[in-house]
């Protein structure tokens, strides 16, 4: 069995600091709220500490509920200081242009969140930051995505030393009750229920040279950020494989060759990298199916039959035999026990 805790996606721990400040502005005690979720806030003092993405998602859900502020993610992003992003934040401020800062963010996006899937696009006279696919988790809180969008917009303004508004914002999130709140904070037209989450800027606005540009300082912080990522993301191949397995499972269990092709590497290279990380494709496939099975079976509206098909089993009986082999009990028994707690 692999150490799956190392494969969980996580968020930079210092991102809790702006969240705590936003809670205080709303009259909510951040320490009490975090403690109720089992988050040890004392760990924020450790610059290398990261919070599991699932737990951060739960935190944002609790923040929205406790504050009564549906735009809490944007409010938290307004409290961000460059130091929250460690070396990346300082390199961003020392960039030659706002555009260079955005390129650094895309290059080092895994520092912010290991599940990040940012990309930088160009369309006519616009430069676009695309936030990629939504994290594959149940009950995803769009306040987390609001926080990410607000963070990028705020860091662009901090780098410029003046407010710079996007031309347009597209968001996957459902239309909120007060959409004007988003347009006010971002100073741009915001479209909701979109296929992508994207920020658009005029190219000319973000290519102006910055008076704070310092190439040597930027490079020094780039090296620091890369060193951190090299030491932290030692399980990146396994994590990427798990992500691809989850995508493919509803269509049946993928082969190692399919996953290698989707990751744009050869089958032999993928096998070698996984071996270097102390695991194998079959280990990851079984562990992913087991964890998803346990999560799905705890959901009151998801049956054993539906779970079997979601995990790529052609027959519920085949799933039942596999689950009993993995856990020692039948899926129906596990479901009853889990939901009785």
Secondary structure by P-SEA (a helix, b strand, c coil): cccccccccccccccaaaaaaaaaaacccaaaaaaaacccccccccccccccaaaaaaaaaaaaaaacccaaaaaaaaaccccccaaaaaaaaacccaaaaaaaaaacccccccccbbbbbbcccbbbbbbccccccccccaaaaaaaaaaaaaaaaaaaccbbbbcbbbbcccccccaaaaaaaacccccccccccbbbbcccccccccccccaaaaaaaaaaaaaaaaacccaaaaaaaaaaaaaccccccccaaaaaaaacccaaaaaaaaaaacccaaaaaaaaaaaaaaaaaacccccaaaaaaaaccccaaaaaaaaaaaccccaaaaaaaaaac
